[in-house]
């Protein structure tokens, strides 16, 4: 997991952008994405409500997990990511400045929990 603004590294493996909106200032060629899974990102309503405010993160986490678990398309993308991790490195990319309180953190945790079951 890392910011899309961080340098590309060979060890990144599949680079998957998990934001709904394209990051400002990044050209698509520079991003060297494998996939852009904007459909797995939080809904616009949830994203706007959260506003990257750390004091809202725990509630954001709960709401986002509910969105992930309640949406067949999002669940299919999670399964795809899990399949990728069985054969290669996967880097979830996000554009948020805060590295602790963002949707990629929640998504990573959900993926890791479902892999370890």
N, C-alpha and C positions, 0 to 999 in steps of 0.2 A: 504494500500500500504506500502510495506517495503522491505528492502534488504533481499535477501535469506540468508545472513550471520547472520541476527538477530535471536534471539532465537524464537522457535516455542511457541505460546501461545494458550491456549484454545479458546480465543476469535477470533482467526484467521478465523475460519470457513473453507470454501473451500480455499485451498492454490493453486493459479494458477501462475505458472512461465510463464512470457510473453516475455522471451528472446529467440532468435533463437539458441544461443549457450549455451551449458551446462556450468554453473559457475565453475570456477577453485576452486579446493580444497574442493568441496562439494560432499559427497557421496550421492547417490540417496536415500538410507534409511534414512540418517540424514535429508534430505530436507522435508520429510513428505508431499510430494506434493499430492494434489488431482488430478491436471491435469498439463500437460506441453503443453501449446498452442504456440509452436514455430511458427506455421503458421500465427499467428496474429502479430508477430514481424515485424519490418521494414525489407525491402529487404536488402540483403547483400550490394548492391550498396549504398543505402541510409545510412545504418549503418556505412559503411566505410567512406563515405563522411562526415557525422556528426562528427565522432571521439570524441564525448562527449565534443566538444568545445562550451562553453556557448555562444560565439558570433554568432554561427550558429544555436542556438536553435530555434529561431522564424521561420527561413526558414525550418529547420528540421520539426517543428510542422506542418507547412502547407503541406509539401511534404508527411509526414506520414499520415496526415488526408486524403489527396488525395488517398494514397495507400489503406487506410482502407475503404473508401467509394467506391472505384472503384474495389474492389475484393470481389466477392460473398462469398468465403470461410472465409475471414476475417469478413464480415458482419454476417455470421452465428455464428461465435465464439462470437462476441459481443452480439448477441441475447441470446446465451446460458448463458453468464455471467450475463446479465440482468435478466434472469429467476432465476438464482441462488440467486441474491440479493433480490428477493421477498420473499424468505423463510429462508435465512441464511446470516451470515456475509460472505464476500468474501474478500480475501487479494490477491492483485496483487503483485507478487514477481518479483524482478529484481536484477541484480548483479552489476549494475553501482555504482561507488563510489559516484557520485554526485546525491544527493537526489532531486534536483530541476530540473535538465536538463537531462531527460532520457525518453525513450519511454513509460514507465509505467505511467508517469505523463500525457502524451498526451492521452494515452488510457483511463485512469481514467476520464479525462475531457470529452472525447467523450462519454463514457458510461453515465456519470452523465447528460450531456446535453440531450441525447436521452431518458433517464428515465424521465426527468422533462418536456418533451414535452406533 
